[in-house]
Amino acid sequence: MPPASPPPTSAFSSDGTQGDSANLQKLIDVKGEPIALTGLGNVLLSDADTQIVGKLGIVSQQNQSQLTTATTIRSQSEDDWKSTSAVNTDEEAINLMEFQNMYQANMKVIAVANTLFESTLQMFN
């Protein structure tokens, strides 16, 4: 008969004896130990993932808000630029017609003044 193999040992045992769960207890205790995380400070290992996900959610929401604000500001700036640099052809056509009418009216005033001046000169001759 072959020699009896030793009974399997559990990884949870610290010294290999059956029923010993010292390593398991150490693993359980680790989750209650505080760890230092950048931006969060000292947190329990069991709470670290929840706090990291929460912090990422907050930062993501802030970034989305800042992107919306930046997009709005850019859009307003582009609209302001377009309103000051764009040429409205309809408005320019109306202005051109008004200037033409003013020119014609001034020409009539000059023609009347010229006629009056000539009439005045003829009276003295």
TORKOL-4160 file (C-alpha; in steps of 0.2 Angstrom, whole numbers, padded with zeros to 4 digits, m for minus):
125
<pt num="1" X="0000" Y="0000" Z="0000"/>
<pt num="2" X="0007" Y="0017" Z="m0005"/>
<pt num="3" X="0010" Y="0029" Z="0009"/>
<pt num="4" X="m0004" Y="0040" Z="0013"/>
<pt num="5" X="m0004" Y="0057" Z="0006"/>
<pt num="6" X="m0005" Y="0072" Z="0018"/>
<pt num="7" X="m0022" Y="0079" Z="0020"/>
<pt num="8" X="m0025" Y="0095" Z="0009"/>
<pt num="9" X="m0021" Y="0111" Z="0017"/>
<pt num="10" X="m0032" Y="0126" Z="0015"/>
<pt num="11" X="m0024" Y="0143" Z="0010"/>
<pt num="12" X="m0034" Y="0151" Z="0023"/>
<pt num="13" X="m0023" Y="0142" Z="0036"/>
<pt num="14" X="m0007" Y="0151" Z="0042"/>
<pt num="15" X="0001" Y="0136" Z="0049"/>
<pt num="16" X="m0007" Y="0122" Z="0039"/>
<pt num="17" X="m0018" Y="0115" Z="0052"/>
<pt num="18" X="m0035" Y="0111" Z="0048"/>
<pt num="19" X="m0048" Y="0123" Z="0055"/>
<pt num="20" X="m0036" Y="0137" Z="0056"/>
<pt num="21" X="m0042" Y="0153" Z="0047"/>
<pt num="22" X="m0029" Y="0165" Z="0052"/>
<pt num="23" X="m0025" Y="0170" Z="0034"/>
<pt num="24" X="m0044" Y="0172" Z="0030"/>
<pt num="25" X="m0045" Y="0183" Z="0045"/>
<pt num="26" X="m0031" Y="0194" Z="0040"/>
<pt num="27" X="m0039" Y="0196" Z="0022"/>
<pt num="28" X="m0055" Y="0201" Z="0031"/>
<pt num="29" X="m0046" Y="0214" Z="0042"/>
<pt num="30" X="m0037" Y="0222" Z="0027"/>
<pt num="31" X="m0054" Y="0229" Z="0020"/>
<pt num="32" X="m0056" Y="0239" Z="0036"/>
<pt num="33" X="m0038" Y="0247" Z="0035"/>
<pt num="34" X="m0037" Y="0265" Z="0029"/>
<pt num="35" X="m0027" Y="0269" Z="0013"/>
<pt num="36" X="m0022" Y="0286" Z="0007"/>
<pt num="37" X="m0029" Y="0291" Z="m0010"/>
<pt num="38" X="m0025" Y="0307" Z="m0019"/>
<pt num="39" X="m0039" Y="0319" Z="m0019"/>
<pt num="40" X="m0049" Y="0309" Z="m0007"/>
<pt num="41" X="m0037" Y="0308" Z="0008"/>
<pt num="42" X="m0038" Y="0292" Z="0020"/>
<pt num="43" X="m0052" Y="0280" Z="0016"/>
<pt num="44" X="m0056" Y="0263" Z="0020"/>
<pt num="45" X="m0051" Y="0250" Z="0007"/>
<pt num="46" X="m0069" Y="0243" Z="0007"/>
<pt num="47" X="m0075" Y="0261" Z="0003"/>
<pt num="48" X="m0061" Y="0266" Z="m0009"/>
<pt num="49" X="m0070" Y="0260" Z="m0025"/>
<pt num="50" X="m0086" Y="0268" Z="m0021"/>
<pt num="51" X="m0078" Y="0285" Z="m0017"/>
<pt num="52" X="m0067" Y="0284" Z="m0033"/>
<pt num="53" X="m0082" Y="0281" Z="m0044"/>
<pt num="54" X="m0092" Y="0295" Z="m0035"/>
<pt num="55" X="m0077" Y="0307" Z="m0037"/>
<pt num="56" X="m0076" Y="0303" Z="m0055"/>
<pt num="57" X="m0095" Y="0306" Z="m0058"/>
<pt num="58" X="m0093" Y="0323" Z="m0050"/>
<pt num="59" X="m0078" Y="0328" Z="m0060"/>
<pt num="60" X="m0087" Y="0321" Z="m0076"/>
<pt num="61" X="m0102" Y="0332" Z="m0072"/>
<pt num="62" X="m0091" Y="0347" Z="m0069"/>
<pt num="63" X="m0082" Y="0344" Z="m0085"/>
<pt num="64" X="m0098" Y="0343" Z="m0095"/>
<pt num="65" X="m0105" Y="0359" Z="m0087"/>
<pt num="66" X="m0089" Y="0368" Z="m0092"/>
<pt num="67" X="m0090" Y="0361" Z="m0109"/>
<pt num="68" X="m0108" Y="0367" Z="m0111"/>
<pt num="69" X="m0103" Y="0384" Z="m0104"/>
<pt num="70" X="m0088" Y="0386" Z="m0116"/>
<pt num="71" X="m0098" Y="0380" Z="m0131"/>
<pt num="72" X="m0112" Y="0394" Z="m0127"/>
<pt num="73" X="m0098" Y="0407" Z="m0125"/>
<pt num="74" X="m0090" Y="0402" Z="m0141"/>
<pt num="75" X="m0107" Y="0403" Z="m0150"/>
<pt num="76" X="m0111" Y="0420" Z="m0143"/>
<pt num="77" X="m0094" Y="0426" Z="m0148"/>
<pt num="78" X="m0096" Y="0420" Z="m0166"/>
<pt num="79" X="m0114" Y="0428" Z="m0167"/>
<pt num="80" X="m0107" Y="0444" Z="m0160"/>
<pt num="81" X="m0092" Y="0444" Z="m0173"/>
<pt num="82" X="m0104" Y="0440" Z="m0187"/>
<pt num="83" X="m0116" Y="0454" Z="m0183"/>
<pt num="84" X="m0102" Y="0467" Z="m0183"/>
<pt num="85" X="m0093" Y="0460" Z="m0198"/>
<pt num="86" X="m0106" Y="0454" Z="m0210"/>
<pt num="87" X="m0114" Y="0465" Z="m0223"/>
<pt num="88" X="m0132" Y="0464" Z="m0225"/>
<pt num="89" X="m0136" Y="0467" Z="m0244"/>
<pt num="90" X="m0154" Y="0472" Z="m0241"/>
<pt num="91" X="m0149" Y="0485" Z="m0229"/>
<pt num="92" X="m0135" Y="0492" Z="m0240"/>
<pt num="93" X="m0147" Y="0493" Z="m0255"/>
<pt num="94" X="m0159" Y="0503" Z="m0244"/>
<pt num="95" X="m0145" Y="0514" Z="m0239"/>
<pt num="96" X="m0140" Y="0517" Z="m0257"/>
<pt num="97" X="m0157" Y="0522" Z="m0262"/>
<pt num="98" X="m0159" Y="0534" Z="m0248"/>
<pt num="99" X="m0142" Y="0542" Z="m0252"/>
<pt num="100" X="m0147" Y="0543" Z="m0271"/>
<pt num="101" X="m0164" Y="0552" Z="m0265"/>
<pt num="102" X="m0154" Y="0564" Z="m0254"/>
<pt num="103" X="m0142" Y="0568" Z="m0269"/>
<pt num="104" X="m0156" Y="0571" Z="m0281"/>
<pt num="105" X="m0165" Y="0582" Z="m0268"/>
<pt num="106" X="m0149" Y="0592" Z="m0265"/>
<pt num="107" X="m0147" Y="0594" Z="m0284"/>
<pt num="108" X="m0164" Y="0602" Z="m0285"/>
<pt num="109" X="m0159" Y="0614" Z="m0271"/>
<pt num="110" X="m0143" Y="0619" Z="m0280"/>
<pt num="111" X="m0153" Y="0620" Z="m0297"/>
<pt num="112" X="m0166" Y="0632" Z="m0288"/>
<pt num="113" X="m0152" Y="0642" Z="m0280"/>
<pt num="114" X="m0143" Y="0643" Z="m0297"/>
<pt num="115" X="m0159" Y="0649" Z="m0305"/>
<pt num="116" X="m0162" Y="0662" Z="m0291"/>
<pt num="117" X="m0144" Y="0668" Z="m0293"/>
<pt num="118" X="m0145" Y="0670" Z="m0312"/>
<pt num="119" X="m0162" Y="0679" Z="m0310"/>
<pt num="120" X="m0154" Y="0691" Z="m0297"/>
<pt num="121" X="m0139" Y="0695" Z="m0309"/>
<pt num="122" X="m0151" Y="0698" Z="m0323"/>
<pt num="123" X="m0160" Y="0711" Z="m0313"/>
<pt num="124" X="m0144" Y="0721" Z="m0310"/>
<pt num="125" X="m0139" Y="0721" Z="m0329"/>
